[in-house]
Amino acid sequence: MNYASSEKYEVRRYDPATDLAQIALDANRLDVAFILLHGVHGEDGTIQGFLDLLGIPYQGAGVLGSALAMDKNLAKILYKLHGLPVAPWVMVVPEDLEDTRRITGSLRLPCVVKPVRQGSSIGMSIVREPEQLPAALRLALRHDSEVMVEEFIKGRELTVGVIGNAELTLLPLIEIIPDSRFAFFDYEAKYQAGATQEICPAPVSEQISQKAQKYAMTAHQGLHLRGYSRTDMILADDELYLLETNTIPGMTLTSLLPQAAAAAGLSFSALLDRLIDLALEKPR
């Protein structure tokens, strides 16, 4: 179903896996691109740079913001520089594959092993015992040349959407509760129907809600983002810890950011209109 009004838009669909040349040929006839891609080449600034070269506006972050948010290590460094709380972490070096004592000596278990530049929790593991760490490192390295290990923070998972360029609208919090079958909000829990419970607005205090929204806004600005973003965080004992910021959140009717927008009174079609308007807005 096409939720963008046919009276307002003429929609053309392209698959970057096969249609890059066609996009280039059609560039002078395209007013705006709406990117619906995840992961490497979709969220990391690659397609954004391609569209910049063609002079085609698009919704969401530019090359710099996309690259910064996609790199979990750089994003955490910027979070810290902007006073945002994060779990302790270390970057993996080749020697760690043979001897993991440097990691276990720096971080408490359980810990989370992540490819630095992947989306949808691909290649991610929770390690609860030291002997599990080498296999988790090898799994993550199959998906990226850089891997990070961070302390696992047990708590409630929240996500906060932000919409806007210079002026930002902060959306209601969503709490994500994976089914008990899942150790964390992994790929299957994200995309399998009924695998998670999502509550919007999240049942938290007004103080926590305001703090989470402030953190999401600071992350959005600190990562040089535009258009929209969604920042994931963990609430543990009334303390919030940032996990990562998504620059192209899921955009189905039941995805998290559209749910939050709906709770704020913005219908799905109105959300699409708003994002397209922001894409066409000239940077200040």
C-alpha positions in Angstrom: 0.0 0.0 0.0 1.3 3.5 -0.9 1.0 5.8 2.2 2.5 8.7 0.3 -0.4 10.6 -1.4 -0.5 9.9 -5.2 -1.9 13.4 -5.6 1.2 14.9 -4.0 4.0 12.6 -5.1 5.1 10.6 -8.1 7.0 7.7 -6.5 9.8 5.8 -8.2 11.4 2.8 -6.5 15.1 1.9 -6.9 17.2 -1.0 -5.5 20.7 0.2 -4.9 22.0 -3.3 -5.4 21.0 -3.1 -9.1 19.8 0.4 -9.9 22.7 2.9 -9.1 23.3 3.6 -12.8 19.6 4.2 -13.3 19.4 6.6 -10.3 22.3 8.6 -11.9 20.5 8.7 -15.2 17.3 9.9 -13.6 18.9 12.3 -11.2 17.7 15.5 -12.9 14.1 14.2 -12.6 14.2 13.3 -8.9 13.2 16.0 -6.4 14.1 14.0 -3.3 15.2 10.5 -2.3 13.6 8.6 0.6 16.2 6.1 1.8 14.9 2.9 3.3 18.1 1.0 3.8 19.8 -0.6 6.9 23.4 -1.5 7.7 26.6 -1.1 5.6 26.3 1.1 2.5 22.8 2.2 3.6 23.3 3.9 7.0 27.0 4.6 6.9 27.2 7.6 4.6 27.9 5.6 1.4 24.5 6.1 -0.4 24.3 9.6 1.1 27.6 10.5 -0.6 26.3 9.1 -3.9 23.2 11.2 -3.6 25.2 14.3 -2.7 27.3 13.9 -5.8 24.1 13.7 -7.9 22.6 16.7 -6.1 19.6 14.7 -4.9 18.3 15.8 -1.4 17.4 12.9 1.0 15.8 12.5 4.4 18.0 12.0 7.4 21.7 12.4 8.2 24.4 13.4 5.7 27.7 11.6 5.1 29.4 12.8 8.3 26.5 12.1 10.7 25.7 8.8 9.1 29.3 7.6 9.4 29.7 8.8 13.0 26.5 7.2 14.2 27.2 3.9 12.3 30.6 3.6 14.0 29.7 2.5 17.5 33.2 3.3 18.9 33.2 6.9 17.5 29.6 7.4 18.6 30.4 6.4 22.2 33.4 8.7 22.2 31.2 11.6 21.1 28.5 10.6 23.6 31.1 10.9 26.4 32.4 14.2 25.1 28.9 15.6 25.3 28.4 14.3 28.9 26.2 11.3 28.0 26.5 8.2 30.1 27.7 5.0 28.4 28.8 1.5 29.5 32.6 1.0 29.8 34.1 -0.6 26.6 37.3 -1.6 24.9 38.2 -2.1 21.3 39.5 -5.5 20.3 43.1 -5.9 19.1 44.5 -9.0 17.3 46.2 -10.3 20.4 42.9 -10.6 22.1 42.0 -13.6 19.9 44.7 -15.6 21.5 44.5 -14.3 25.1 41.4 -12.5 26.3 42.7 -11.6 29.7 43.2 -7.9 28.7 39.5 -7.7 28.0 38.4 -9.6 31.1 40.8 -7.5 33.2 39.3 -4.3 31.9 35.6 -5.1 31.9 33.3 -7.0 34.2 31.3 -9.9 32.9 28.7 -10.3 31.5 29.8 -8.2 28.5 28.5 -7.6 25.0 30.6 -8.2 21.9 29.6 -6.1 18.8 30.9 -5.5 15.3 31.6 -1.7 15.3 29.8 -1.0 12.0 26.8 -3.3 11.7 23.1 -2.8 12.2 20.2 -5.0 13.5 22.4 -6.6 16.2 24.1 -8.7 13.5 27.2 -10.5 14.8 26.4 -9.5 18.4 26.7 -11.8 21.5 26.3 -11.6 25.2 29.3 -13.3 27.0 28.7 -14.5 30.5 31.7 -16.7 31.0 35.4 -16.0 30.0 35.6 -19.2 27.9 32.7 -17.9 25.7 34.7 -14.8 24.7 36.9 -16.2 21.9 34.0 -17.6 19.9 32.0 -14.3 20.3 35.0 -12.3 19.0 35.4 -14.6 16.0 31.6 -14.3 15.3 31.8 -10.5 15.4 34.9 -10.4 13.2 33.1 -12.2 10.5 30.9 -9.1 10.1 33.5 -6.3 10.6 37.2 -5.8 10.8 36.7 -3.8 14.1 35.0 -5.2 17.1 34.1 -3.7 20.5 33.4 -5.3 23.9 31.3 -3.4 26.4 30.0 -4.2 29.9 26.4 -5.5 29.8 24.0 -3.2 31.6 21.0 -5.1 32.9 17.8 -3.0 32.8 14.9 -1.8 30.8 15.4 -1.0 27.1 14.1 2.3 26.0 14.2 4.1 22.7 13.6 7.8 22.0 12.8 9.4 18.6 13.8 12.9 17.5 12.4 14.7 14.4 13.7 17.9 12.9 16.7 19.9 11.6 17.5 23.1 13.5 14.3 22.8 15.6 13.7 19.4 17.2 10.5 17.6 18.2 11.1 15.0 20.9 8.8 11.9 20.7 7.4 9.8 23.5 9.6 7.0 24.9 9.0 3.4 23.9 9.9 0.5 26.1 11.0 -2.6 24.3 10.4 -5.9 26.1 11.8 -9.0 24.2 10.1 -12.3 24.7 11.7 -14.4 27.4 13.1 -16.7 24.6 15.6 -13.9 23.7 18.6 -12.9 25.7 18.5 -9.4 24.2 16.8 -7.5 21.3 18.6 -9.4 18.6 17.9 -9.7 14.9 15.1 -12.3 15.3 13.5 -10.4 18.2 13.6 -7.2 16.1 11.9 -8.6 13.0 9.9 -11.7 14.0 6.2 -10.7 14.4 5.1 -10.9 18.1 8.7 -11.5 19.4 8.7 -8.3 21.4 6.3 -6.2 23.4 6.5 -2.4 22.7 4.9 0.0 25.1 4.4 3.7 24.1 4.5 5.9 26.0 6.9 3.9 28.2 5.7 3.6 31.8 8.5 5.6 33.4 8.5 8.7 35.6 8.3 12.1 34.1 11.8 12.8 35.3 13.2 9.8 33.5 11.2 10.6 30.4 12.5 14.1 30.2 16.1 13.0 30.9 15.9 10.3 28.1 14.5 12.9 25.7 17.3 15.3 26.6 19.9 12.6 26.0 18.3 11.7 22.6 18.4 15.3 21.6 22.0 15.7 22.7 23.0 12.6 20.8 21.2 13.8 17.7 23.0 17.1 17.8 26.4 15.7 18.9 26.5 13.2 16.0 25.6 16.0 13.5 22.3 14.4 12.5 19.4 15.9 10.5 15.8 15.0 9.8 15.2 12.3 12.4 17.0 9.7 14.6 16.1 7.2 17.2 18.5 6.6 20.2 18.4 3.4 22.2 19.3 3.3 25.9 19.1 1.2 29.0 17.4 2.2 32.2 19.1 0.6 35.2 18.3 1.7 38.8 17.1 5.1 37.6 20.3 5.6 35.6 20.3 5.8 31.8 23.0 4.5 29.5 23.1 5.2 25.8 23.6 2.2 23.4 23.4 3.6 19.9 21.7 6.1 17.6 19.8 4.9 14.5 19.9 7.4 11.6 17.4 5.5 9.4 14.9 4.0 11.8 12.5 1.3 10.6 9.7 2.9 8.7 6.9 0.3 8.5 3.6 1.2 10.1 4.5 -0.9 13.2 8.1 0.2 13.5 9.3 2.0 16.6 9.6 5.6 15.4 6.2 5.6 13.5 4.6 4.2 16.7 6.1 7.1 18.8 5.1 9.6 16.1 1.5 8.3 16.2 1.5 8.6 20.0 2.5 12.2 19.5 -0.4 12.8 17.1 1.5 12.4 13.8 0.0 9.9 11.4 2.2 7.7 9.2 1.4 9.7 6.1 2.0 13.0 8.0 5.3 11.6 9.3 6.4 10.9 5.7 5.4 14.4 4.6 7.4 15.9 7.5 10.5 13.9 6.7 10.3 14.9 3.0 9.9 18.6 3.9 12.9 18.3 6.2 14.9 16.7 3.4 14.2 19.6 1.1 14.9 22.2 3.8 18.2 24.0 3.2 20.8 23.6 6.0 21.3 26.7 8.1 
